[in-house]
């Protein structure tokens, strides 16, 4: 059982490797900044700890605009990279290939009706060629339905 453990399941689609790569990038950025922040907190706790009971820290009013800009721009840039990378994967996933077989599916009470573009009709089943991309246009005639593809 332990030998078969995998953090990411085997790829089951054409975009799985793109999603996995984005997942590992986001995970690496998260781990890096988590360790950086935790390490900085520990360093500051040790370096600026109170050494005597009567010691009062002095207040220095100075700052660095460059530092403030850096810790604003860098996370924003990383967030935008993650957003646009994820959005491009999503756009590629949502757009079916040009040669996809188009099937209209209508949900009715107690059944699904499917009509292929060449005219063939099916009820509660869809038969498709193996290895060919499919584009399903799904609508409902009366109520909210759940569509399931095993």
Secondary structure as the mmCIF struct_conf table of DSSP 4:
data_model
#
loop_
_struct_conf.conf_type_id
_struct_conf.id
_struct_conf.beg_label_comp_id
_struct_conf.beg_label_asym_id
_struct_conf.beg_label_seq_id
_struct_conf.end_label_comp_id
_struct_conf.end_label_asym_id
_struct_conf.end_label_seq_id
HELX_RH_3T_P HELX_RH_3T_P1 UNK A 2 UNK A 4
BEND BEND1 UNK A 7 UNK A 8
HELX_LH_PP_P HELX_LH_PP_P1 UNK A 9 UNK A 11
BEND BEND2 UNK A 13 UNK A 13
TURN_TY1_P TURN_TY1_P1 UNK A 14 UNK A 15
HELX_RH_AL_P HELX_RH_AL_P1 UNK A 16 UNK A 47
TURN_TY1_P TURN_TY1_P2 UNK A 48 UNK A 48
BEND BEND3 UNK A 52 UNK A 52
TURN_TY1_P TURN_TY1_P3 UNK A 53 UNK A 54
HELX_LH_PP_P HELX_LH_PP_P2 UNK A 57 UNK A 59
HELX_RH_AL_P HELX_RH_AL_P2 UNK A 65 UNK A 94
BEND BEND4 UNK A 95 UNK A 95
TURN_TY1_P TURN_TY1_P4 UNK A 98 UNK A 99
HELX_LH_PP_P HELX_LH_PP_P3 UNK A 100 UNK A 100
STRN STRN1 UNK A 101 UNK A 108
TURN_TY1_P TURN_TY1_P5 UNK A 109 UNK A 110
STRN STRN2 UNK A 111 UNK A 116
TURN_TY1_P TURN_TY1_P6 UNK A 117 UNK A 118
BEND BEND5 UNK A 119 UNK A 119
STRN STRN3 UNK A 121 UNK A 123
BEND BEND6 UNK A 124 UNK A 124
TURN_TY1_P TURN_TY1_P7 UNK A 130 UNK A 131
STRN STRN4 UNK A 134 UNK A 140
BEND BEND7 UNK A 141 UNK A 143
#
